[in-house]
């Protein structure tokens, strides 16, 4: 029998005939109960605060508290919280199928998209090819990046708090300034039919991504459409296709930004012409996006000048949607590397790679008028295989983890069909040949806070010392 029953009391209130000792004990019990309730409420508030902090941390790229003992990064002042620090990571599923694993700085195996998020990346870019397979189902390579691949990438990006930048090539394989082939299924279509097919295909892909729960932040209508797109070379026809793609995006993803992507900003009048054509033909878009590879595309000052003209004249956002820089000249897959035409300001080292990113971000934030972000190209694409070219080649062919397989020759006989093979950008990735994160990856977070070290490399730009 408890004390309440003994004394005829309820709700912990002592009966009127209770002894002083019993009344005191009841009061103590009431105080203890209230203290426990208050303590529980306090703990709940703290836990909620921790959960909110974690959510905010993931939403900002999960980059809180990063530092480096070897990497010097000057803080970029005036950097907006929503500034895009993107990474193209399209080929990851094919690399993992080929045996690649990714590791954090301490050697802990993790999902590579988690590692990217924890290091300040807040957007993942993924390319989509219509049908990168031959009639027997053999992949063309380059990650075999169809819509199913994009769904996997998008779900993993969303899981770790990053938005997806959907990059439609509207081709069955690589689309760039040199080649803009229509997909096999569209090759002989009239412009009207091709435009309808492009609209339908864009809607279909976006709906699949939405149904999979992917957080779509931006959609790119064509890739490096420098005077060509999907087999068309006349601007009136190109614009017709772009408008079909944009219409589909507005209908399915009304909150997503629409980007149009060009390259060669060093040819100053090109961007003036492209932006004028987009305006003249009434193409609906939000972001005028540019590639920028420092060895090929001129100075940062020129990049800012040409993009500012577009931003000011047409009231558009701008973005550097592709960039990369090598951290070594070493080849790790017996295929050979590109990107070895460097610039004197950035040595081929992790510090040099970080310098490039920092200077590009600083230019975008403080010298451009409406630049919303940057995106690094394939910073997760590392070598696969082992000790011989023959071993690696068999893996490239089976899983599509090289830049092109021999099967691509049926679609692109003059380029991929002749030079197919492995990865030519493993020397520009933010992971070493064993999949371990390089220190330079931290630059995506450290540009927001800065990071000083005891011995500053001579390769640091002089203004960093301020």
C-alpha positions as CSV (number, residue, x, y, z in Angstrom):
1,X,0.0,0.0,0.0
2,X,1.4,3.4,-1.0
3,X,1.3,6.6,1.1
4,X,-1.6,8.1,-0.8
5,X,-3.8,5.0,-0.1
6,X,-2.7,4.9,3.5
7,X,-3.9,8.4,4.2
8,X,-6.8,8.5,1.9
9,X,-5.2,11.0,-0.5
10,X,-5.3,11.3,-4.3
11,X,-3.0,13.1,-6.9
12,X,-0.2,13.2,-4.3
13,X,-2.2,15.6,-2.1
14,X,-2.0,14.7,1.6
15,X,-5.3,14.2,3.5
16,X,-6.3,16.8,6.0
17,X,-5.6,14.4,8.8
18,X,-2.1,13.5,7.7
19,X,0.8,13.9,10.0
20,X,3.3,16.7,9.4
21,X,5.9,14.1,8.4
22,X,3.6,12.7,5.7
23,X,2.7,16.2,4.5
24,X,6.4,17.1,4.1
25,X,7.1,13.8,2.3
26,X,4.3,14.5,-0.2
27,X,5.6,18.0,-0.8
28,X,9.1,16.6,-1.5
29,X,7.6,14.1,-3.9
30,X,5.8,16.9,-5.7
31,X,9.0,19.0,-6.0
32,X,11.0,16.0,-7.2
33,X,8.4,15.2,-9.9
34,X,8.4,18.9,-11.1
35,X,12.2,18.9,-11.2
36,X,12.2,15.7,-13.3
37,X,9.6,17.2,-15.6
38,X,11.7,20.4,-16.0
39,X,14.9,18.4,-16.5
40,X,13.2,16.2,-19.2
41,X,11.9,19.4,-20.9
42,X,15.4,20.9,-20.8
43,X,16.9,17.7,-22.3
44,X,14.3,17.7,-25.0
45,X,15.1,21.3,-26.0
46,X,18.8,20.5,-26.2
47,X,18.1,17.4,-28.3
48,X,15.9,19.4,-30.6
49,X,18.6,22.0,-30.9
50,X,21.1,19.4,-31.8
51,X,18.8,17.9,-34.5
52,X,18.1,21.3,-36.0
53,X,21.9,22.0,-36.1
54,X,22.5,18.7,-37.8
55,X,19.8,19.4,-40.4
56,X,21.2,22.9,-41.0
57,X,24.7,21.5,-41.2
58,X,23.7,18.9,-43.8
59,X,21.7,21.5,-45.8
60,X,24.7,23.8,-46.0
61,X,26.9,21.0,-47.2
62,X,27.7,19.5,-43.9
63,X,31.0,21.4,-43.7
64,X,31.0,22.7,-40.1
65,X,34.3,22.6,-38.2
66,X,36.6,21.6,-41.1
67,X,40.3,22.7,-41.0
68,X,43.5,21.7,-42.5
69,X,47.2,21.6,-41.4
70,X,48.5,21.7,-44.9
71,X,46.1,23.7,-47.1
72,X,46.0,27.5,-47.1
73,X,42.7,29.0,-48.2
74,X,41.9,32.7,-48.1
75,X,38.4,33.4,-46.9
76,X,36.1,34.6,-49.7
77,X,34.3,37.7,-48.2
78,X,30.7,38.4,-49.0
79,X,29.9,34.8,-49.9
80,X,26.1,34.2,-49.9
81,X,24.9,31.2,-47.8
82,X,23.1,29.8,-50.8
83,X,26.1,30.2,-53.2
84,X,26.3,27.0,-55.2
85,X,29.4,24.8,-54.6
86,X,28.7,22.0,-57.0
87,X,30.3,18.8,-58.1
88,X,29.6,16.7,-61.2
89,X,29.7,13.1,-60.0
90,X,27.9,11.4,-62.8
91,X,30.2,8.3,-63.2
92,X,30.2,7.1,-59.6
93,X,27.8,4.2,-60.0
94,X,29.9,2.7,-62.9
95,X,33.1,3.2,-60.9
96,X,31.7,1.5,-57.9
97,X,30.5,-1.4,-60.1
98,X,34.1,-1.6,-61.2
99,X,35.3,-2.0,-57.7
100,X,36.0,1.6,-56.6
101,X,35.5,2.5,-52.9
102,X,35.7,5.9,-51.4
103,X,37.3,6.9,-48.0
104,X,37.3,9.9,-45.8
105,X,40.6,11.5,-44.6
106,X,41.0,9.1,-41.8
107,X,40.5,6.1,-44.1
108,X,36.9,5.4,-43.1
109,X,34.9,4.0,-46.0
110,X,31.8,6.1,-46.7
111,X,29.3,6.9,-49.4
112,X,31.2,9.4,-51.6
113,X,28.2,11.7,-51.7
114,X,28.3,11.9,-47.9
115,X,32.0,12.8,-48.1
116,X,31.2,15.5,-50.6
117,X,28.4,16.9,-48.5
118,X,30.6,16.9,-45.4
119,X,33.2,19.0,-47.3
120,X,30.9,21.9,-48.4
121,X,29.4,20.6,-51.7
122,X,25.8,21.5,-51.9
123,X,24.8,20.6,-55.5
124,X,25.5,17.4,-57.4
125,X,25.5,17.7,-61.2
126,X,24.6,14.6,-63.3
127,X,24.6,14.2,-67.1
128,X,21.8,12.3,-68.8
129,X,22.2,10.6,-72.2
130,X,19.1,9.3,-74.0
131,X,20.3,5.8,-74.9
132,X,24.1,5.2,-74.3
133,X,23.9,1.5,-75.3
134,X,24.1,-0.5,-78.5
135,X,21.4,-2.9,-79.7
136,X,22.9,-5.7,-77.6
137,X,22.8,-3.6,-74.4
138,X,26.6,-2.8,-74.3
139,X,27.3,0.6,-72.8
140,X,29.1,3.3,-74.6
141,X,31.1,4.2,-71.4
142,X,31.6,7.5,-69.7
143,X,29.5,6.1,-66.8
144,X,26.7,4.8,-69.1
145,X,24.8,7.8,-67.9
146,X,21.1,7.2,-68.7
147,X,18.1,8.3,-66.6
148,X,18.4,5.2,-64.3
149,X,21.9,6.3,-63.4
150,X,20.7,9.8,-62.8
151,X,18.0,8.5,-60.4
152,X,20.6,6.6,-58.3
153,X,22.9,9.7,-58.2
154,X,20.0,12.0,-57.4
155,X,18.6,9.8,-54.6
156,X,22.0,9.7,-52.9
157,X,22.6,13.4,-53.3
158,X,19.2,14.2,-51.8
159,X,19.9,11.8,-48.9
160,X,22.9,13.9,-47.9
161,X,21.1,17.3,-48.2
162,X,22.4,18.3,-51.7
163,X,20.3,19.4,-54.6
164,X,20.5,17.9,-58.1
165,X,21.6,19.8,-61.2
166,X,20.2,17.8,-64.1
167,X,22.3,18.0,-67.2
168,X,20.4,16.9,-70.4
169,X,22.8,16.4,-73.3
170,X,20.0,15.4,-75.6
171,X,22.4,13.0,-77.2
172,X,23.2,9.3,-76.8
173,X,26.8,10.2,-75.8
174,X,29.1,13.1,-75.2
175,X,27.8,16.5,-76.4
176,X,30.3,19.3,-76.6
177,X,31.3,22.1,-79.0
178,X,32.8,19.6,-81.5
179,X,29.8,17.3,-81.6
180,X,26.1,17.6,-80.9
181,X,24.6,14.5,-82.4
182,X,20.9,13.8,-82.1
183,X,20.0,10.6,-80.3
184,X,19.7,7.5,-82.5
185,X,15.9,7.5,-82.2
186,X,15.6,11.2,-83.2
187,X,18.2,11.2,-86.0
188,X,15.7,11.4,-88.9
189,X,13.0,13.4,-87.3
190,X,11.7,16.7,-88.6
191,X,12.4,19.7,-86.4
192,X,8.7,19.6,-85.3
193,X,8.8,16.0,-84.3
194,X,12.2,16.3,-82.6
195,X,11.0,19.2,-80.6
196,X,8.0,17.2,-79.4
197,X,10.2,14.2,-78.6
198,X,12.6,16.4,-76.6
199,X,9.7,17.9,-74.6
200,X,8.2,14.5,-73.9
201,X,11.6,13.0,-73.0
202,X,12.4,15.9,-70.6
203,X,9.0,15.5,-68.9
204,X,9.4,11.8,-68.6
205,X,12.9,12.0,-67.0
206,X,12.0,14.8,-64.6
207,X,8.8,12.9,-63.5
208,X,10.9,9.8,-62.8
209,X,13.3,11.9,-60.7
210,X,10.4,13.5,-58.8
211,X,8.8,10.1,-58.2
212,X,12.1,8.9,-56.7
213,X,12.1,11.8,-54.2
214,X,15.0,13.6,-55.8
215,X,15.5,17.3,-54.8
216,X,15.9,19.0,-58.2
217,X,17.5,22.5,-57.9
218,X,18.4,23.2,-61.5
219,X,17.9,21.8,-65.0
220,X,20.4,22.3,-67.8
221,X,18.9,22.4,-71.4
222,X,21.8,21.0,-73.5
223,X,25.5,20.8,-72.8
224,X,28.0,23.3,-74.2
225,X,25.6,24.2,-76.9
226,X,28.1,26.5,-78.6
227,X,26.3,27.0,-81.9
228,X,24.9,23.5,-82.1
229,X,22.4,21.3,-80.3
230,X,20.9,17.9,-80.9
231,X,22.0,17.8,-84.6
232,X,20.8,21.4,-85.3
233,X,23.1,24.2,-86.3
234,X,20.7,27.1,-87.1
235,X,19.9,29.3,-84.2
236,X,16.2,29.4,-84.9
237,X,16.1,25.6,-84.7
238,X,18.3,25.4,-81.6
239,X,16.0,27.9,-79.9
240,X,13.0,25.8,-80.8
241,X,14.4,22.8,-79.0
242,X,15.6,24.8,-76.0
243,X,12.1,26.3,-75.6
244,X,10.6,22.8,-75.7
245,X,12.9,21.7,-72.9
246,X,12.3,24.8,-70.8
247,X,8.5,24.4,-71.1
248,X,8.8,20.8,-69.8
249,X,10.9,22.1,-66.8
250,X,8.5,24.9,-65.9
251,X,5.6,22.4,-65.9
252,X,7.2,19.7,-63.9
253,X,9.7,21.6,-61.7
254,X,8.4,25.2,-61.3
255,X,10.9,26.0,-58.5
256,X,13.9,24.7,-60.4
257,X,16.3,27.1,-62.2
258,X,16.8,26.6,-65.9
259,X,20.3,26.9,-67.2
260,X,21.6,27.3,-70.8
261,X,25.3,26.2,-71.1
262,X,28.0,27.6,-73.4
263,X,31.8,27.5,-73.5
264,X,34.8,29.4,-74.9
265,X,34.3,32.7,-72.9
266,X,37.8,33.8,-74.2
267,X,36.1,34.5,-77.5
268,X,34.4,37.6,-76.2
269,X,31.9,38.2,-79.0
270,X,30.6,34.7,-78.8
271,X,28.7,35.2,-75.5
272,X,27.3,38.5,-76.8
273,X,26.0,36.7,-79.8
274,X,24.6,33.7,-77.9
275,X,22.8,35.8,-75.3
276,X,21.4,38.0,-78.0
277,X,20.0,35.0,-79.9
278,X,18.5,33.6,-76.7
279,X,16.7,36.9,-76.2
280,X,15.7,37.4,-79.8
281,X,14.1,33.9,-80.1
282,X,12.4,34.2,-76.7
283,X,14.1,31.2,-74.9
284,X,12.9,30.9,-71.3
285,X,15.8,30.5,-69.0
286,X,17.3,31.8,-65.7
287,X,21.0,31.1,-65.7
288,X,23.5,31.8,-68.5
289,X,26.1,29.2,-67.6
290,X,29.7,28.9,-68.8
291,X,32.5,26.4,-68.7
292,X,35.8,27.7,-67.5
293,X,39.1,25.8,-67.7
294,X,41.9,28.2,-66.9
295,X,44.4,26.8,-69.4
296,X,42.0,27.2,-72.3
297,X,39.5,29.9,-71.5
298,X,41.4,33.1,-70.8
299,X,41.7,35.1,-67.6
300,X,39.3,35.4,-64.7
301,X,39.0,39.1,-65.4
302,X,37.8,38.4,-68.9
303,X,35.4,35.7,-67.6
304,X,33.9,38.3,-65.3
305,X,33.6,40.9,-68.0
306,X,31.8,38.7,-70.5
307,X,29.4,37.2,-67.9
308,X,28.7,40.6,-66.4
309,X,27.6,41.9,-69.8
310,X,25.0,39.1,-70.0
311,X,23.8,39.6,-66.5
312,X,23.5,43.4,-66.8
313,X,21.9,43.5,-70.3
314,X,19.5,40.6,-70.0
315,X,19.0,40.6,-66.2
316,X,20.0,36.9,-65.9
317,X,21.9,34.9,-63.3
318,X,25.2,33.5,-64.4
319,X,27.2,30.5,-63.3
320,X,30.5,28.7,-63.9
321,X,28.9,25.3,-64.5
322,X,32.1,23.4,-65.4
323,X,35.7,23.8,-64.2
324,X,38.6,21.6,-63.2
325,X,42.3,21.6,-62.5
326,X,44.9,19.0,-62.1
327,X,46.6,18.2,-58.7
328,X,49.3,16.0,-60.3
329,X,50.6,14.9,-63.7
330,X,50.7,11.3,-62.6
331,X,48.7,8.8,-64.5
332,X,47.2,5.9,-62.6
333,X,45.3,3.8,-65.1
334,X,47.6,3.4,-68.1
335,X,45.5,5.6,-70.3
336,X,47.0,9.0,-70.0
337,X,45.7,12.3,-68.6
338,X,44.3,15.5,-69.9
339,X,44.3,18.8,-68.2
340,X,48.1,19.0,-68.2
341,X,48.1,22.4,-69.8
342,X,48.5,24.4,-66.6
343,X,48.8,28.0,-65.8
344,X,51.7,29.5,-63.8
345,X,49.5,30.7,-61.0
346,X,48.4,27.2,-60.1
347,X,51.0,24.5,-59.8
348,X,50.0,20.8,-60.2
349,X,49.5,20.1,-56.6
350,X,46.6,19.9,-54.1
351,X,47.4,23.5,-53.0
352,X,47.4,24.6,-56.7
353,X,44.1,22.9,-57.3
354,X,42.6,24.6,-54.2
355,X,44.1,27.9,-55.3
356,X,42.2,27.7,-58.6
357,X,38.9,27.0,-56.8
358,X,39.4,29.7,-54.3
359,X,40.3,32.3,-56.9
360,X,37.3,31.3,-59.2
361,X,34.9,31.6,-56.2
362,X,36.3,34.9,-55.2
363,X,35.9,36.2,-58.8
364,X,32.3,34.9,-59.0
365,X,31.3,36.4,-55.6
366,X,33.1,39.7,-55.6
367,X,33.7,40.6,-59.3
368,X,30.6,39.3,-61.0
369,X,27.3,40.9,-60.7
370,X,24.9,38.0,-60.4
371,X,26.9,34.8,-60.3
372,X,25.2,32.1,-58.3
373,X,27.8,29.5,-58.1
374,X,30.4,27.1,-59.6
375,X,30.5,23.4,-60.3
376,X,33.6,21.2,-60.6
377,X,33.6,18.6,-63.3
378,X,33.8,14.9,-62.3
379,X,35.8,15.4,-59.2
380,X,35.1,11.8,-58.2
381,X,36.2,10.1,-61.4
382,X,39.3,8.1,-60.4
383,X,41.0,5.1,-62.1
384,X,39.7,1.6,-61.8
385,X,41.4,-1.8,-62.1
386,X,44.9,-2.9,-61.3
387,X,48.4,-3.4,-62.6
388,X,48.0,-3.6,-66.4
389,X,46.2,-1.9,-69.2
390,X,44.6,-5.1,-70.3
391,X,43.0,-5.7,-66.9
392,X,41.7,-2.1,-66.8
393,X,40.4,-2.2,-70.3
394,X,38.3,-5.3,-69.6
395,X,36.7,-3.4,-66.7
396,X,36.1,-0.2,-68.8
397,X,34.4,-2.3,-71.5
398,X,32.2,-4.2,-69.0
399,X,31.1,-1.4,-66.7
400,X,31.5,1.7,-68.8
401,X,33.9,3.3,-66.3
402,X,36.3,4.6,-68.9
403,X,35.6,7.8,-70.9
404,X,34.4,5.6,-73.9
405,X,34.1,1.9,-74.7
406,X,34.7,0.3,-78.0
407,X,30.9,-0.1,-78.4
408,X,30.6,3.7,-78.7
409,X,32.1,3.4,-82.2
410,X,28.8,2.7,-83.7
411,X,27.5,6.1,-82.6
412,X,30.7,8.2,-82.6
413,X,33.1,6.5,-85.0
414,X,35.4,9.4,-85.6
415,X,36.3,10.2,-82.0
416,X,35.2,7.7,-79.3
417,X,35.4,4.8,-81.8
418,X,39.1,5.6,-82.4
419,X,40.3,6.7,-79.0
420,X,38.2,4.8,-76.5
421,X,39.7,3.8,-73.2
422,X,40.1,4.8,-69.6
423,X,39.8,8.0,-67.5
424,X,41.8,11.0,-68.6
425,X,40.8,13.2,-65.6
426,X,41.9,11.0,-62.6
427,X,44.6,13.6,-62.0
428,X,42.0,16.2,-61.5
429,X,39.9,14.3,-59.0
430,X,39.6,15.1,-55.3
431,X,40.3,11.5,-54.4
432,X,43.5,9.6,-54.9
433,X,43.9,6.3,-56.9
434,X,42.9,4.3,-53.8
435,X,39.7,6.4,-53.3
436,X,40.9,8.4,-50.3
437,X,39.8,12.0,-50.1
438,X,42.5,14.6,-51.0
439,X,43.1,17.5,-48.7
440,X,42.2,19.9,-51.5
441,X,38.5,18.7,-51.3
442,X,38.2,20.8,-48.2
443,X,38.4,24.0,-50.2
444,X,34.7,23.7,-51.0
445,X,34.0,24.4,-47.3
446,X,37.1,26.5,-46.4
447,X,36.4,29.3,-48.8
448,X,33.6,30.3,-46.5
449,X,35.7,30.4,-43.4
450,X,39.3,30.6,-44.5
451,X,42.1,28.4,-43.3
452,X,45.6,29.6,-42.3
453,X,48.6,27.4,-41.7
454,X,52.0,28.0,-40.1
455,X,54.1,27.7,-43.3
456,X,52.4,29.4,-46.3
457,X,53.4,27.9,-49.7
458,X,55.1,30.3,-52.1
459,X,52.4,29.4,-54.6
460,X,49.7,31.3,-52.7
461,X,48.5,34.4,-54.4
462,X,50.0,37.5,-52.7
463,X,46.6,39.0,-51.8
464,X,46.0,36.1,-49.4
465,X,48.4,37.6,-46.9
466,X,46.2,40.5,-46.3
